[in-house]
Amino acid sequence: MNSSIPTDIIKIQKKLVSFEKGSRNYKKYSKILIKHIKKNNMIRRVNSHIDTIEKMDKIKNFKVK
């Protein structure tokens, strides 16, 4: 499983650091960062569920000879 941070999130974080906390751009990039993190977490969760379903299918279809 790949647990590394996606490059788009790292780029947004680097940009966010360059702004003064509380500024308009800081708030804007904070919201963008939150959206990207939520999307990434959802993708990982869906992939995990798919893997689980595939494993359960393999177990269900396993036949002892």
CNS distance restraints for C-alpha pairs under 8 A (distance, minus, plus):
assign (resid   5 and name CA) (resid   9 and name CA) 6.91 0.50 0.50
assign (resid   5 and name CA) (resid  10 and name CA) 7.02 0.50 0.50
assign (resid   6 and name CA) (resid  10 and name CA) 6.63 0.50 0.50
assign (resid   7 and name CA) (resid  11 and name CA) 6.14 0.50 0.50
assign (resid   8 and name CA) (resid  12 and name CA) 6.30 0.50 0.50
assign (resid   8 and name CA) (resid  36 and name CA) 7.90 0.50 0.50
assign (resid   9 and name CA) (resid  13 and name CA) 6.18 0.50 0.50
assign (resid   9 and name CA) (resid  33 and name CA) 6.54 0.50 0.50
assign (resid   9 and name CA) (resid  36 and name CA) 6.54 0.50 0.50
assign (resid   9 and name CA) (resid  37 and name CA) 7.10 0.50 0.50
assign (resid  10 and name CA) (resid  14 and name CA) 6.19 0.50 0.50
assign (resid  11 and name CA) (resid  15 and name CA) 6.27 0.50 0.50
assign (resid  12 and name CA) (resid  16 and name CA) 6.02 0.50 0.50
assign (resid  12 and name CA) (resid  29 and name CA) 6.95 0.50 0.50
assign (resid  12 and name CA) (resid  32 and name CA) 7.81 0.50 0.50
assign (resid  12 and name CA) (resid  33 and name CA) 6.25 0.50 0.50
assign (resid  13 and name CA) (resid  17 and name CA) 6.28 0.50 0.50
assign (resid  13 and name CA) (resid  33 and name CA) 7.23 0.50 0.50
assign (resid  14 and name CA) (resid  18 and name CA) 6.86 0.50 0.50
assign (resid  15 and name CA) (resid  19 and name CA) 7.24 0.50 0.50
assign (resid  15 and name CA) (resid  29 and name CA) 7.78 0.50 0.50
assign (resid  16 and name CA) (resid  26 and name CA) 5.97 0.50 0.50
assign (resid  16 and name CA) (resid  29 and name CA) 5.98 0.50 0.50
assign (resid  16 and name CA) (resid  30 and name CA) 7.06 0.50 0.50
assign (resid  19 and name CA) (resid  23 and name CA) 7.05 0.50 0.50
assign (resid  19 and name CA) (resid  25 and name CA) 6.75 0.50 0.50
assign (resid  19 and name CA) (resid  26 and name CA) 5.58 0.50 0.50
assign (resid  20 and name CA) (resid  26 and name CA) 6.57 0.50 0.50
assign (resid  21 and name CA) (resid  26 and name CA) 5.98 0.50 0.50
assign (resid  22 and name CA) (resid  26 and name CA) 6.06 0.50 0.50
assign (resid  22 and name CA) (resid  27 and name CA) 6.48 0.50 0.50
assign (resid  23 and name CA) (resid  27 and name CA) 6.38 0.50 0.50
assign (resid  24 and name CA) (resid  28 and name CA) 6.24 0.50 0.50
assign (resid  25 and name CA) (resid  29 and name CA) 6.05 0.50 0.50
assign (resid  26 and name CA) (resid  30 and name CA) 6.00 0.50 0.50
assign (resid  27 and name CA) (resid  31 and name CA) 6.35 0.50 0.50
assign (resid  28 and name CA) (resid  32 and name CA) 6.45 0.50 0.50
assign (resid  29 and name CA) (resid  33 and name CA) 5.99 0.50 0.50
assign (resid  30 and name CA) (resid  34 and name CA) 6.22 0.50 0.50
assign (resid  31 and name CA) (resid  35 and name CA) 6.37 0.50 0.50
assign (resid  32 and name CA) (resid  36 and name CA) 6.37 0.50 0.50
assign (resid  33 and name CA) (resid  37 and name CA) 6.16 0.50 0.50
assign (resid  34 and name CA) (resid  38 and name CA) 6.12 0.50 0.50
assign (resid  35 and name CA) (resid  39 and name CA) 6.13 0.50 0.50
assign (resid  36 and name CA) (resid  40 and name CA) 6.08 0.50 0.50
assign (resid  37 and name CA) (resid  41 and name CA) 6.10 0.50 0.50
assign (resid  38 and name CA) (resid  42 and name CA) 6.10 0.50 0.50
assign (resid  39 and name CA) (resid  43 and name CA) 6.20 0.50 0.50
assign (resid  40 and name CA) (resid  44 and name CA) 6.26 0.50 0.50
assign (resid  41 and name CA) (resid  45 and name CA) 6.09 0.50 0.50
assign (resid  42 and name CA) (resid  46 and name CA) 6.12 0.50 0.50
assign (resid  43 and name CA) (resid  47 and name CA) 6.17 0.50 0.50
assign (resid  44 and name CA) (resid  48 and name CA) 6.11 0.50 0.50
assign (resid  45 and name CA) (resid  49 and name CA) 6.27 0.50 0.50
assign (resid  46 and name CA) (resid  50 and name CA) 6.21 0.50 0.50
assign (resid  47 and name CA) (resid  51 and name CA) 6.19 0.50 0.50
assign (resid  48 and name CA) (resid  52 and name CA) 6.23 0.50 0.50
assign (resid  49 and name CA) (resid  53 and name CA) 6.20 0.50 0.50
assign (resid  50 and name CA) (resid  54 and name CA) 6.18 0.50 0.50
assign (resid  51 and name CA) (resid  55 and name CA) 6.18 0.50 0.50
assign (resid  52 and name CA) (resid  56 and name CA) 6.18 0.50 0.50
assign (resid  53 and name CA) (resid  57 and name CA) 6.20 0.50 0.50
assign (resid  54 and name CA) (resid  58 and name CA) 6.30 0.50 0.50
assign (resid  55 and name CA) (resid  59 and name CA) 6.26 0.50 0.50
assign (resid  56 and name CA) (resid  60 and name CA) 6.03 0.50 0.50
assign (resid  57 and name CA) (resid  61 and name CA) 6.02 0.50 0.50
assign (resid  58 and name CA) (resid  62 and name CA) 5.99 0.50 0.50
